[in-house]
Amino acid sequence: MARGINKVILVGTLGQDPDAKFTPNQVAVTNFSLATNETWKDKQGEQVDKVTWHNIVAFGRLGEICSEYLRKGSQVYVEGKLQVDDWTDKDGNKRKTTKIVANEMQMLGGRSSGGNPGGASGSEFASSGSSAPAPAPSSDASDDFDDDIPF
């Protein structure tokens, strides 16, 4: 296989308010942490809960939307790619940082969860691309179909 796939899908809860900064060209760079939870029973029948924290970064318009609408406790769907950055700390030690570069985000949970300001609903959708969700078909279009379709 000549090409690979690098795709991450997460549904989780924000651990803190997003941190938005802007490049000199005024491109938004928004960072936030997202917690995902797993629950299972161990060999003794005890319930085990595991929380995994993910570092998320969103650029451009998606970053602006994240910083405007997301708050600590917000539930979100995030889609993006995994990125590992290698760097050297001040003591000369080599370090790695793993993050998710988001290209889509959808708010979950409705108006009351996560304290989303401005009445943002759970149907809010944001993407780094310029495509918007397709509008729902009108009821007039469905009236043109014949009810005697054999399948």
One Martini backbone bead per residue (centre of mass of N, CA, C, O) as a GRO file, in nm:
protein
  151
    1MET     BB    1   0.093   0.039   0.027
    2ALA     BB    2   0.145   0.372  -0.049
    3ARG     BB    3  -0.076   0.459   0.151
    4GLY     BB    4  -0.215   0.618   0.429
    5ILE     BB    5  -0.397   0.649   0.740
    6ASN     BB    6  -0.491   0.959   0.927
    7LYS     BB    7  -0.744   0.896   1.169
    8VAL     BB    8  -0.945   1.076   1.410
    9ILE     BB    9  -1.198   0.983   1.658
   10LEU     BB   10  -1.376   1.190   1.898
   11VAL     BB   11  -1.552   1.157   2.218
   12GLY     BB   12  -1.586   1.430   2.455
   13THR     BB   13  -1.442   1.629   2.726
   14LEU     BB   14  -1.364   1.924   2.839
   15GLY     BB   15  -1.103   2.035   3.070
   16GLN     BB   16  -1.094   2.323   2.929
   17ASP     BB   17  -1.059   2.609   2.811
   18PRO     BB   18  -0.985   2.745   2.537
   19ASP     BB   19  -0.673   2.838   2.361
   20ALA     BB   20  -0.630   3.143   2.196
   21LYS     BB   21  -0.436   3.222   1.909
   22PHE     BB   22  -0.228   3.435   1.694
   23THR     BB   23  -0.088   3.494   1.421
   24PRO     BB   24   0.054   3.739   1.234
   25ASN     BB   25  -0.186   3.657   1.011
   26GLN     BB   26  -0.453   3.591   1.181
   27VAL     BB   27  -0.438   3.288   1.273
   28ALA     BB   28  -0.595   3.054   1.435
   29VAL     BB   29  -0.489   2.894   1.756
   30THR     BB   30  -0.644   2.614   1.913
   31ASN     BB   31  -0.638   2.484   2.246
   32PHE     BB   32  -0.732   2.154   2.383
   33SER     BB   33  -0.878   1.930   2.611
   34LEU     BB   34  -0.966   1.572   2.591
   35ALA     BB   35  -1.194   1.342   2.734
   36THR     BB   36  -1.186   0.989   2.763
   37ASN     BB   37  -1.393   0.700   2.836
   38GLU     BB   38  -1.356   0.392   3.024
   39THR     BB   39  -1.541   0.080   3.093
   40TRP     BB   40  -1.480  -0.200   3.322
   41LYS     BB   41  -1.434  -0.535   3.425
   42ASP     BB   42  -1.262  -0.715   3.624
   43LYS     BB   43  -1.181  -1.023   3.759
   44GLN     BB   44  -1.341  -0.924   4.038
   45GLY     BB   45  -1.586  -0.720   3.929
   46GLU     BB   46  -1.466  -0.449   3.909
   47GLN     BB   47  -1.491  -0.125   3.836
   48VAL     BB   48  -1.326   0.039   3.559
   49ASP     BB   49  -1.177   0.360   3.516
   50LYS     BB   50  -1.073   0.540   3.213
   51VAL     BB   51  -0.873   0.824   3.141
   52THR     BB   52  -0.815   1.009   2.838
   53TRP     BB   53  -0.588   1.247   2.716
   54HIS     BB   54  -0.626   1.508   2.463
   55ASN     BB   55  -0.459   1.698   2.228
   56ILE     BB   56  -0.594   1.992   2.074
   57VAL     BB   57  -0.588   2.140   1.737
   58ALA     BB   58  -0.705   2.451   1.583
   59PHE     BB   59  -0.748   2.612   1.274
   60GLY     BB   60  -0.873   2.897   1.202
   61ARG     BB   61  -1.206   2.890   1.190
   62LEU     BB   62  -1.221   2.648   1.380
   63GLY     BB   63  -1.069   2.788   1.612
   64GLU     BB   64  -1.271   3.016   1.653
   65ILE     BB   65  -1.517   2.840   1.721
   66CYS     BB   66  -1.398   2.694   1.963
   67SER     BB   67  -1.339   2.956   2.135
   68GLU     BB   68  -1.642   3.059   2.134
   69TYR     BB   69  -1.819   2.776   2.220
   70LEU     BB   70  -1.621   2.643   2.406
   71ARG     BB   71  -1.612   2.465   2.723
   72LYS     BB   72  -1.586   2.350   3.007
   73GLY     BB   73  -1.765   2.037   2.961
   74SER     BB   74  -1.786   2.001   2.677
   75GLN     BB   75  -1.936   1.818   2.422
   76VAL     BB   76  -1.744   1.642   2.161
   77TYR     BB   77  -1.673   1.612   1.818
   78VAL     BB   78  -1.364   1.485   1.676
   79GLU     BB   79  -1.176   1.542   1.373
   80GLY     BB   80  -0.856   1.399   1.253
   81LYS     BB   81  -0.501   1.408   1.316
   82LEU     BB   82  -0.204   1.264   1.388
   83GLN     BB   83   0.064   1.428   1.584
   84VAL     BB   84   0.425   1.433   1.604
   85ASP     BB   85   0.649   1.613   1.814
   86ASP     BB   86   0.982   1.709   1.803
   87TRP     BB   87   1.194   1.801   2.091
   88THR     BB   88   1.393   2.029   2.291
   89ASP     BB   89   1.480   2.099   2.587
   90LYS     BB   90   1.663   2.302   2.805
   91ASP     BB   91   1.841   2.024   2.884
   92GLY     BB   92   1.855   1.841   2.600
   93ASN     BB   93   1.600   1.680   2.585
   94LYS     BB   94   1.416   1.452   2.424
   95ARG     BB   95   1.089   1.510   2.283
   96LYS     BB   96   0.730   1.429   2.283
   97THR     BB   97   0.429   1.529   2.103
   98THR     BB   98   0.083   1.454   2.114
   99LYS     BB   99  -0.168   1.529   1.860
  100ILE     BB  100  -0.471   1.677   1.741
  101VAL     BB  101  -0.570   1.771   1.419
  102ALA     BB  102  -0.833   1.950   1.348
  103ASN     BB  103  -1.123   1.944   1.092
  104GLU     BB  104  -1.357   1.866   1.298
  105MET     BB  105  -1.667   1.983   1.470
  106GLN     BB  106  -1.909   1.875   1.724
  107MET     BB  107  -2.163   1.958   1.912
  108LEU     BB  108  -2.284   1.834   2.222
  109GLY     BB  109  -2.581   1.821   2.449
  110GLY     BB  110  -2.678   2.100   2.413
  111ARG     BB  111  -2.744   2.397   2.582
  112SER     BB  112  -2.682   2.304   2.895
  113SER     BB  113  -2.415   2.187   2.819
  114GLY     BB  114  -2.107   2.332   2.917
  115GLY     BB  115  -2.191   2.638   2.900
  116ASN     BB  116  -2.286   2.750   2.634
  117PRO     BB  117  -2.278   3.026   2.470
  118GLY     BB  118  -2.533   3.178   2.279
  119GLY     BB  119  -2.717   2.918   2.228
  120ALA     BB  120  -2.572   2.670   2.150
  121SER     BB  121  -2.617   2.386   1.980
  122GLY     BB  122  -2.581   2.042   1.904
  123SER     BB  123  -2.584   2.126   1.577
  124GLU     BB  124  -2.320   2.230   1.566
  125PHE     BB  125  -2.088   2.292   1.288
  126ALA     BB  126  -1.737   2.229   1.211
  127SER     BB  127  -1.495   2.321   0.956
  128SER     BB  128  -1.204   2.371   0.767
  129GLY     BB  129  -1.379   2.378   0.547
  130SER     BB  130  -1.624   2.519   0.310
  131SER     BB  131  -1.828   2.313   0.374
  132ALA     BB  132  -2.166   2.259   0.410
  133PRO     BB  133  -2.436   2.143   0.511
  134ALA     BB  134  -2.694   2.003   0.381
  135PRO     BB  135  -2.998   2.063   0.310
  136ALA     BB  136  -3.302   1.987   0.361
  137PRO     BB  137  -3.550   1.854   0.216
  138SER     BB  138  -3.830   1.922   0.084
  139SER     BB  139  -4.163   1.826   0.087
  140ASP     BB  140  -4.212   1.854  -0.222
  141ALA     BB  141  -4.007   1.636  -0.327
  142SER     BB  142  -4.157   1.381  -0.192
  143ASP     BB  143  -4.432   1.410  -0.366
  144ASP     BB  144  -4.302   1.293  -0.650
  145PHE     BB  145  -4.325   1.013  -0.550
  146ASP     BB  146  -4.390   0.681  -0.587
  147ASP     BB  147  -4.556   0.432  -0.389
  148ASP     BB  148  -4.493   0.176  -0.611
  149ILE     BB  149  -4.226   0.078  -0.510
  150PRO     BB  150  -4.067  -0.252  -0.512
  151PHE     BB  151  -3.828  -0.174  -0.264
   0.00000   0.00000   0.00000
